[in-house]
């Protein structure tokens, strides 16, 4: 159970490390909406917490998959909170080799029955503004 909004990020990191799709799904509020890195542009609650899809994604990685995060900024007012930070996904993709990707994450969370739940998540990477539309996947934050 997430007793502080920022615990959602730590629980996510642990769920990724242990490949626990149920732990990921448990932290989402009913009706949650995700703007995720993977297409389509918008994922409804059912797609966001699809255990079979999460498990299938885990199977595309070796056992070294990790998602870490920089300390988040948290703005909380009563039973609503907004968090944002940089996250780092790294590991070995089966058949592709090492992967390292920094991305931006924003969460809108609600306190429901004493636990913080994700009502909305938005993850993104910058794209080149040179007309190519290419995602900038090799960026790293400054120390």
Backbone as a printed PyTorch tensor [residue, N CA C, xyz], in Angstrom:
tensor([[[  0.8440,  -1.1740,   0.0000],
         [  0.0000,   0.0000,   0.0000],
         [  0.8900,   1.2370,   0.0000]],

        [[  0.4890,   2.2240,  -0.7750],
         [  1.2610,   3.4570,  -0.8900],
         [  0.7300,   4.4920,   0.0950]],

        [[  1.5350,   4.8080,   1.1150],
         [  1.0960,   5.7450,   2.1430],
         [  1.4770,   7.1860,   1.8170]],

        [[  2.4260,   7.3750,   0.9110],
         [  2.8050,   8.7000,   0.4100],
         [  2.7120,   8.6330,  -1.1050]],

        [[  2.3610,   9.7110,  -1.7720],
         [  2.2550,   9.6430,  -3.2360],
         [  3.5310,   9.1320,  -3.9060]],

        [[  4.7040,   9.5570,  -3.4030],
         [  5.9670,   9.1590,  -4.0330],
         [  6.2750,   7.6700,  -3.8730]],

        [[  5.5820,   7.0050,  -2.9440],
         [  5.7550,   5.5570,  -2.8000],
         [  5.3300,   4.8190,  -4.0700]],

        [[  4.4440,   5.4290,  -4.8500],
         [  4.0130,   4.8000,  -6.1050],
         [  5.2010,   4.5440,  -7.0220]],

        [[  6.1390,   5.4730,  -7.0730],
         [  7.3180,   5.3100,  -7.9300],
         [  8.2330,   4.2070,  -7.4090]],

        [[  8.4230,   4.1510,  -6.1140],
         [  9.2650,   3.1010,  -5.5330],
         [  8.6420,   1.7270,  -5.7280]],

        [[  7.3330,   1.6460,  -5.5620],
         [  6.6350,   0.3680,  -5.7760],
         [  6.7570,  -0.0660,  -7.2430]],

        [[  6.6760,   0.8850,  -8.1580],
         [  6.8150,   0.5680,  -9.5830],
         [  8.2170,   0.0120,  -9.8610]],

        [[  9.2290,   0.6600,  -9.3090],
         [ 10.6020,   0.1710,  -9.5020],
         [ 10.7470,  -1.2560,  -8.9800]],

        [[ 10.1740,  -1.5220,  -7.8170],
         [ 10.2400,  -2.8660,  -7.2400],
         [  9.4580,  -3.8670,  -8.0810]],

        [[  8.3000,  -3.4670,  -8.5730],
         [  7.4900,  -4.3670,  -9.4020],
         [  8.2100,  -4.7090, -10.7030]],

        [[  8.9040,  -3.7480, -11.2800],
         [  9.6750,  -4.0200, -12.4990],
         [ 10.8150,  -4.9910, -12.1740]],

        [[ 11.5330,  -4.7190, -11.0890],
         [ 12.6730,  -5.5720, -10.7140],
         [ 12.2330,  -7.0130, -10.4920]],

        [[ 11.0670,  -7.1820,  -9.8710],
         [ 10.5830,  -8.5290,  -9.5510],
         [  9.6120,  -9.0820, -10.5870]],

        [[  9.3690,  -8.2940, -11.6460],
         [  8.4560,  -8.7060, -12.7240],
         [  7.0760,  -9.0720, -12.1820]],

        [[  6.5440,  -8.1810, -11.3670],
         [  5.2770,  -8.4090, -10.6960],
         [  4.1840,  -7.5340, -11.3200]],

        [[  3.5280,  -8.0600, -12.3270],
         [  2.4800,  -7.3180, -13.0280],
         [  1.3320,  -6.9590, -12.0930]],

        [[  1.0260,  -7.8350, -11.1570],
         [ -0.0780,  -7.5660, -10.2250],
         [  0.2370,  -6.3730,  -9.3120]],

        [[  1.4920,  -6.2410,  -8.9250],
         [  1.8900,  -5.1010,  -8.0990],
         [  1.7110,  -3.8030,  -8.8790]],

        [[  2.0620,  -3.8110, -10.1530],
         [  1.8660,  -2.6290, -10.9900],
         [  0.3760,  -2.3050, -11.0760]],

        [[ -0.4380,  -3.2980, -11.4000],
         [ -1.8720,  -3.0870, -11.5750],
         [ -2.5360,  -2.6020, -10.2950]],

        [[ -2.0710,  -3.0720,  -9.1460],
         [ -2.6990,  -2.7230,  -7.8690],
         [ -2.5960,  -1.2410,  -7.5420]],

        [[ -1.6520,  -0.5410,  -8.1380],
         [ -1.4610,   0.8660,  -7.8170],
         [ -2.2590,   1.8160,  -8.7090]],

        [[ -3.0860,   1.2770,  -9.5870],
         [ -3.9020,   2.1200, -10.4570],
         [ -5.3210,   2.2500,  -9.9170]],

        [[ -5.8570,   3.4490,  -9.9970],
         [ -7.2410,   3.7160,  -9.5960],
         [ -8.1860,   3.1820, -10.6740]],

        [[ -9.4000,   2.8480, -10.2840],
         [-10.3990,   2.4870, -11.3010],
         [-10.5460,   3.6380, -12.2990]],

        [[-10.6020,   3.3050, -13.5620],
         [-10.7570,   4.3240, -14.5980],
         [ -9.4980,   5.0900, -14.9300]],

        [[ -8.3520,   4.6150, -14.4660],
         [ -7.0890,   5.3050, -14.7390],
         [ -6.8610,   5.4210, -16.2400]],

        [[ -6.1210,   6.4440, -16.6110],
         [ -5.8080,   6.7020, -18.0070],
         [ -4.2990,   6.8870, -18.1280]],

        [[ -3.6990,   6.3010, -19.1560],
         [ -2.2520,   6.4020, -19.3410],
         [ -1.9140,   6.9460, -20.7210]],

        [[ -0.9910,   7.8850, -20.7330],
         [ -0.3310,   8.3340, -21.9600],
         [  1.0730,   7.7620, -21.8370]],

        [[  1.2800,   6.5990, -22.4220],
         [  2.4980,   5.8340, -22.1900],
         [  3.4690,   5.9740, -23.3480]],

        [[  4.6850,   5.4720, -23.1510],
         [  5.6870,   5.4920, -24.2130],
         [  5.2420,   4.6610, -25.4160]],

        [[  4.6160,   3.5260, -25.1550],
         [  4.1830,   2.6260, -26.2320],
         [  2.8640,   3.1140, -26.8450]],

        [[  2.6720,   2.8890, -28.1490],
         [  1.4010,   3.2420, -28.7710],
         [  0.2650,   2.4140, -28.1800]],

        [[ -0.9610,   2.8720, -28.3050],
         [ -1.4430,   4.0770, -28.9790],
         [ -1.2220,   5.3190, -28.1310]],

        [[ -1.7890,   6.4340, -28.5610],
         [ -1.6200,   7.6840, -27.8280],
         [ -2.1910,   7.6260, -26.4260]],

        [[ -3.2310,   6.8450, -26.2440],
         [ -3.9300,   6.7960, -24.9680],
         [ -4.3080,   5.3580, -24.6380]],

        [[ -4.0820,   4.9760, -23.3910],
         [ -4.4400,   3.6410, -22.9110],
         [ -5.5280,   3.7970, -21.8580]],

        [[ -6.6170,   3.0750, -22.0200],
         [ -7.6520,   3.1200, -20.9940],
         [ -7.2400,   2.2280, -19.8300]],

        [[ -8.0550,   2.2180, -18.7860],
         [ -7.7060,   1.4790, -17.5660],
         [ -7.4640,  -0.0030, -17.8450]],

        [[ -8.3120,  -0.6100, -18.6610],
         [ -8.1660,  -2.0430, -18.9350],
         [ -6.8290,  -2.3490, -19.6130]],

        [[ -6.4240,  -1.5320, -20.5700],
         [ -5.1500,  -1.7560, -21.2680],
         [ -3.9650,  -1.4560, -20.3590]],

        [[ -4.1130,  -0.4660, -19.4980],
         [ -3.0240,  -0.0550, -18.6180],
         [ -2.6510,  -1.1530, -17.6330]],

        [[ -3.6160,  -1.9050, -17.1650],
         [ -3.3610,  -2.9340, -16.1480],
         [ -3.6120,  -4.3430, -16.6860]],

        [[ -3.4150,  -4.5320, -17.9770],
         [ -3.5790,  -5.8440, -18.5960],
         [ -2.4120,  -6.7400, -18.1740]],

        [[ -2.6920,  -7.6720, -17.2640],
         [ -1.6310,  -8.5160, -16.7030],
         [ -0.9380,  -9.3520, -17.7700]],

        [[ -1.6880,  -9.8930, -18.7080],
         [ -1.0850, -10.7110, -19.7670],
         [ -0.1420,  -9.8720, -20.6240]],

        [[ -0.5330,  -8.6380, -20.9230],
         [  0.3140,  -7.7670, -21.7330],
         [  1.5810,  -7.3730, -20.9670]],

        [[  1.4340,  -7.0640, -19.6850],
         [  2.6050,  -6.7480, -18.8700],
         [  3.5530,  -7.9400, -18.7810]],

        [[  3.0130,  -9.1330, -18.5450],
         [  3.8580, -10.3290, -18.4810],
         [  4.5480, -10.5940, -19.8160]],

        [[  3.8450, -10.3830, -20.9270],
         [  4.4520, -10.5700, -22.2510],
         [  5.5940,  -9.5800, -22.4540]],

        [[  5.4120,  -8.3340, -21.9780],
         [  6.4810,  -7.3400, -22.0950],
         [  7.6810,  -7.7510, -21.2490]],

        [[  7.4370,  -8.2360, -20.0210],
         [  8.5390,  -8.7080, -19.1820],
         [  9.3540,  -9.7880, -19.9010]],

        [[  8.7000, -10.6450, -20.6500],
         [  9.3820, -11.7470, -21.3400],
         [ 10.3140, -11.2680, -22.4470]],

        [[ 10.2160, -10.0070, -22.8590],
         [ 11.1110,  -9.4840, -23.8910],
         [ 12.4360,  -9.0010, -23.3100]],

        [[ 12.5850,  -9.1170, -21.9840],
         [ 13.7770,  -8.6420, -21.2820],
         [ 14.4960,  -9.7890, -20.5860]],

        [[ 15.8150,  -9.6470, -20.4740],
         [ 16.5850, -10.5240, -19.6080],
         [ 16.2460, -10.1550, -18.1600]],

        [[ 16.8510, -10.8430, -17.2130],
         [ 16.5180, -10.6280, -15.8020],
         [ 17.0630,  -9.3220, -15.2090]],

        [[ 17.7720,  -8.5350, -16.0010],
         [ 18.3960,  -7.3260, -15.4600],
         [ 17.5760,  -6.0530, -15.6900]],

        [[ 16.3090,  -6.1700, -16.0660],
         [ 15.4610,  -5.0010, -16.3030],
         [ 15.2630,  -4.2030, -15.0140]],

        [[ 15.4810,  -2.8950, -15.0950],
         [ 15.2760,  -2.0030, -13.9590],
         [ 14.6770,  -0.6930, -14.4570]],

        [[ 13.8700,  -0.0720, -13.6110],
         [ 13.4170,   1.2970, -13.8220],
         [ 13.6620,   2.0430, -12.5140]],

        [[ 14.5500,   3.0190, -12.5750],
         [ 14.8840,   3.8480, -11.4220],
         [ 14.3320,   5.2410, -11.6640]],

        [[ 14.2630,   6.0460, -10.6220],
         [ 13.7720,   7.4020, -10.7900],
         [ 14.5830,   8.3920,  -9.9680]],

        [[ 14.6540,   9.5900, -10.4880],
         [ 15.2300,  10.6940,  -9.7380],
         [ 14.2150,  11.0950,  -8.6740]],

        [[ 14.6530,  11.7610,  -7.6060],
         [ 13.6930,  12.2040,  -6.5920],
         [ 12.5820,  13.0450,  -7.2420]],

        [[ 11.3380,  12.6880,  -6.9710],
         [ 10.2410,  13.4030,  -7.6320],
         [  9.9180,  14.7290,  -6.9510]],

        [[  9.3320,  15.6160,  -7.7130],
         [  8.6740,  16.7860,  -7.1560],
         [  7.2400,  16.3570,  -6.8780]],

        [[  6.7260,  16.6710,  -5.6970],
         [  5.3800,  16.2650,  -5.3040],
         [  4.6090,  17.5000,  -4.8560]],

        [[  3.4450,  17.6830,  -5.4350],
         [  2.5320,  18.7280,  -5.0070],
         [  1.2590,  18.0150,  -4.5650]],

        [[  0.9030,  18.2070,  -3.3000],
         [ -0.2380,  17.4910,  -2.7350],
         [ -1.2190,  18.4800,  -2.1250]],

        [[ -2.4930,  18.2270,  -2.3580],
         [ -3.5530,  19.0200,  -1.7520],
         [ -4.6720,  18.0580,  -1.3750]],

        [[ -4.7330,  17.7160,  -0.1000],
         [ -5.7640,  16.7770,   0.3570],
         [ -5.5750,  15.4030,  -0.2530]],

        [[ -6.6100,  14.9150,  -0.9400],
         [ -6.5640,  13.5630,  -1.5070],
         [ -6.1230,  13.5430,  -2.9630]],

        [[ -5.5150,  14.6340,  -3.4400],
         [ -4.9710,  14.7000,  -4.7950],
         [ -3.4940,  15.0560,  -4.7370]],

        [[ -2.7120,  14.4560,  -5.6190],
         [ -1.2870,  14.7670,  -5.6920],
         [ -0.8270,  14.6730,  -7.1410]],

        [[  0.1500,  15.4850,  -7.4740],
         [  0.8060,  15.4270,  -8.7730],
         [  2.2910,  15.2460,  -8.5040]],

        [[  2.8960,  14.3080,  -9.2210],
         [  4.3240,  14.0160,  -9.0720],
         [  4.9670,  14.0590, -10.4460]],

        [[  6.2130,  14.5080, -10.5110],
         [  6.9470,  14.4170, -11.7620],
         [  8.4180,  14.1970, -11.4740]],

        [[  9.0420,  13.4670, -12.4010],
         [ 10.4630,  13.1480, -12.2570],
         [ 10.9830,  12.5730, -13.5570]],

        [[ 12.2810,  12.3420, -13.5770],
         [ 12.9090,  11.6000, -14.6660],
         [ 13.0570,  10.1610, -14.2110]],

        [[ 12.7820,   9.2390, -15.1300],
         [ 12.9670,   7.8170, -14.8520],
         [ 13.9780,   7.2450, -15.8410]],

        [[ 14.6420,   6.1820, -15.4170],
         [ 15.6690,   5.5380, -16.2330],
         [ 15.3560,   4.0510, -16.3390]],

        [[ 15.0270,   3.6060, -17.5430],
         [ 14.8010,   2.1840, -17.7960],
         [ 16.0650,   1.6250, -18.4430]],

        [[ 16.5710,   0.5460, -17.8640],
         [ 17.7800,  -0.0540, -18.4200],
         [ 17.7550,  -1.5490, -18.1810]],

        [[ 18.4150,  -2.2390, -19.0720],
         [ 18.4710,  -3.6890, -19.0030],
         [ 18.8740,  -4.2370, -20.3560]],

        [[ 18.6670,  -5.5210, -20.5300],
         [ 19.0370,  -6.1880, -21.7740],
         [ 17.7940,  -6.7310, -22.4500]],

        [[ 17.4930,  -6.2110, -23.6390],
         [ 16.3800,  -6.7120, -24.4340],
         [ 16.8320,  -8.0050, -25.1080]],

        [[ 16.0180,  -9.0230, -25.0010],
         [ 16.3500, -10.2980, -25.6350],
         [ 16.5240, -10.0930, -27.1360]],

        [[ 17.6550, -10.5480, -27.6610],
         [ 17.9450, -10.4550, -29.0810],
         [ 18.3600,  -9.0790, -29.5610]],

        [[ 18.3950,  -8.0900, -28.6700],
         [ 18.7360,  -6.7260, -29.0840],
         [ 19.9140,  -6.1440, -28.3180]],

        [[ 20.1930,  -6.6340, -27.1280],
         [ 21.3080,  -6.1250, -26.3420],
         [ 20.8890,  -5.1010, -25.3110]],

        [[ 21.8880,  -4.3970, -24.7790],
         [ 21.6790,  -3.4300, -23.7000],
         [ 20.8180,  -2.2660, -24.1610]],

        [[ 19.9690,  -1.8250, -23.2690],
         [ 19.0950,  -0.6820, -23.5140],
         [ 19.1860,   0.2570, -22.3270]],

        [[ 19.2200,   1.5370, -22.6170],
         [ 19.2170,   2.5620, -21.5730],
         [ 18.3900,   3.7270, -22.0890]],

        [[ 17.3250,   4.0750, -21.3720],
         [ 16.4200,   5.1210, -21.8240],
         [ 15.9930,   5.9750, -20.6430]],

        [[ 16.2610,   7.2610, -20.7250],
         [ 15.7420,   8.2270, -19.7660],
         [ 14.4510,   8.7840, -20.3330]],

        [[ 13.4350,   8.9340, -19.4810],
         [ 12.1680,   9.4990, -19.9330],
         [ 11.5210,  10.3030, -18.8170]],

        [[ 10.5440,  11.0970, -19.2040],
         [  9.8450,  11.9790, -18.2730],
         [  8.5670,  11.2900, -17.8170]],

        [[  8.2550,  11.4290, -16.5360],
         [  7.0420,  10.8250, -15.9890],
         [  6.3050,  11.8500, -15.1360]],

        [[  5.0060,  11.9300, -15.3550],
         [  4.1160,  12.7310, -14.5260],
         [  2.9680,  11.8350, -14.0870]],

        [[  2.6820,  11.8450, -12.7890],
         [  1.5630,  11.0820, -12.2210],
         [  0.5680,  12.0280, -11.5780]],

        [[ -0.7010,  11.7590, -11.7830],
         [ -1.7660,  12.3620, -10.9890],
         [ -2.2970,  11.2330, -10.1200]],

        [[ -2.2860,  11.4310,  -8.8200],
         [ -2.6710,  10.3700,  -7.8860],
         [ -3.8250,  10.8330,  -7.0020]],

        [[ -4.6200,   9.8500,  -6.5920],
         [ -5.7380,  10.0990,  -5.6710],
         [ -5.5950,   9.1930,  -4.4680]],

        [[ -5.9630,   9.7230,  -3.3080],
         [ -5.9850,   8.9240,  -2.0910],
         [ -7.3500,   8.2310,  -2.0250]],

        [[ -7.3340,   6.9160,  -2.1370],
         [ -8.5670,   6.1210,  -2.1630],
         [ -8.4790,   5.0730,  -1.0610]],

        [[ -9.4000,   5.1280,  -0.1280],
         [ -9.4310,   4.1700,   0.9860],
         [ -8.0760,   4.0540,   1.6830]],

        [[ -7.4160,   5.1870,   1.8840],
         [ -6.1660,   5.2130,   2.6260],
         [ -4.9140,   4.8850,   1.8330]],

        [[ -5.0410,   4.6350,   0.5220],
         [ -3.8720,   4.3130,  -0.3050],
         [ -3.8400,   5.2300,  -1.5270]],

        [[ -2.6340,   5.6490,  -1.8840],
         [ -2.4830,   6.4560,  -3.0930],
         [ -2.5790,   5.5660,  -4.3140]],

        [[ -3.3590,   6.0060,  -5.2940],
         [ -3.5670,   5.2660,  -6.5410],
         [ -3.3170,   6.2040,  -7.7140]],

        [[ -2.8030,   5.6430,  -8.7930],
         [ -2.5280,   6.4220, -10.0010],
         [ -3.8350,   6.6040, -10.7680]],

        [[ -4.2300,   7.8600, -10.9310],
         [ -5.4170,   8.1770, -11.7290],
         [ -5.0240,   8.4750, -13.1720]],

        [[ -3.8080,   8.9920, -13.3410],
         [ -3.2960,   9.3140, -14.6790],
         [ -1.7770,   9.2540, -14.6360]],

        [[ -1.1960,   8.7040, -15.6900],
         [  0.2610,   8.7000, -15.8450],
         [  0.5870,   9.1320, -17.2620]],

        [[  1.6220,   9.9410, -17.3730],
         [  2.0850,  10.4130, -18.6800],
         [  3.5940,  10.2190, -18.7230]],

        [[  4.0600,   9.4090, -19.6620],
         [  5.4910,   9.2140, -19.8800],
         [  5.8200,   9.6800, -21.2860]],

        [[  7.0040,  10.2650, -21.4550],
         [  7.3610,  10.7690, -22.7770],
         [  8.8640,  10.9350, -22.9040]],

        [[  9.2880,  11.0400, -24.1460],
         [ 10.6590,  11.4200, -24.4700],
         [ 10.5810,  12.6230, -25.4150]],

        [[ 11.5930,  13.4970, -25.3860],
         [ 11.6050,  14.6030, -26.3460],
         [ 11.7880,  14.0750, -27.7660]],

        [[ 11.4020,  14.8890, -28.7420],
         [ 11.6760,  14.5290, -30.1240],
         [ 12.4190,  15.6600, -30.8020]],

        [[ 13.1300,  15.3180, -31.8640],
         [ 13.9320,  16.3000, -32.5950],
         [ 13.0150,  17.3460, -33.2190]],

        [[ 13.3630,  18.5840, -33.0510],
         [ 12.5700,  19.6900, -33.5920],
         [ 13.0960,  20.1410, -34.9560]],

        [[ 13.8220,  19.2410, -35.6380],
         [ 14.4140,  19.5650, -36.9330],
         [ 13.5420,  19.1210, -38.1040]],

        [[ 12.3250,  18.7050, -37.8140],
         [ 11.4260,  18.2490, -38.8740],
         [ 11.4570,  16.7500, -39.0920]],

        [[ 12.4170,  16.0600, -38.4810],
         [ 12.5190,  14.6090, -38.6730],
         [ 11.4980,  13.8560, -37.8240]],

        [[ 11.0910,  14.4520, -36.7090],
         [ 10.1430,  13.7890, -35.8150],
         [ 10.7300,  12.6260, -35.0470]],

        [[ 12.0440,  12.4480, -35.0990],
         [ 12.6810,  11.3230, -34.4220],
         [ 12.6920,  11.5140, -32.9100]],

        [[ 12.3810,  10.4340, -32.2000],
         [ 12.4670,  10.4570, -30.7430],
         [ 13.9270,  10.5810, -30.3350]],

        [[ 14.1840,  11.3630, -29.3070],
         [ 15.5430,  11.5650, -28.7990],
         [ 15.7810,  10.5780, -27.6690]],

        [[ 16.2040,   9.3720, -28.0170],
         [ 16.3320,   8.2850, -27.0650],
         [ 17.6800,   8.2020, -26.3760]],

        [[ 18.6280,   9.0200, -26.8100],
         [ 19.9750,   8.9300, -26.2400],
         [ 20.2850,  10.0460, -25.2600]],

        [[ 19.2880,  10.8320, -24.8840],
         [ 19.5220,  11.9310, -23.9430],
         [ 19.7080,  11.3910, -22.5330]],

        [[ 20.5730,  12.0730, -21.7840],
         [ 20.7860,  11.7440, -20.3750],
         [ 20.7260,  13.0340, -19.5840]],

        [[ 20.1960,  12.9690, -18.3690],
         [ 20.1130,  14.1900, -17.5650],
         [ 21.4750,  14.6430, -17.0950]],

        [[ 21.5490,  15.9280, -16.7930],
         [ 22.7680,  16.4430, -16.1770],
         [ 22.8360,  15.9260, -14.7670]],

        [[ 24.0480,  15.7890, -14.2510],
         [ 24.2390,  15.2710, -12.8910],
         [ 23.4840,  16.1050, -11.9320]]])
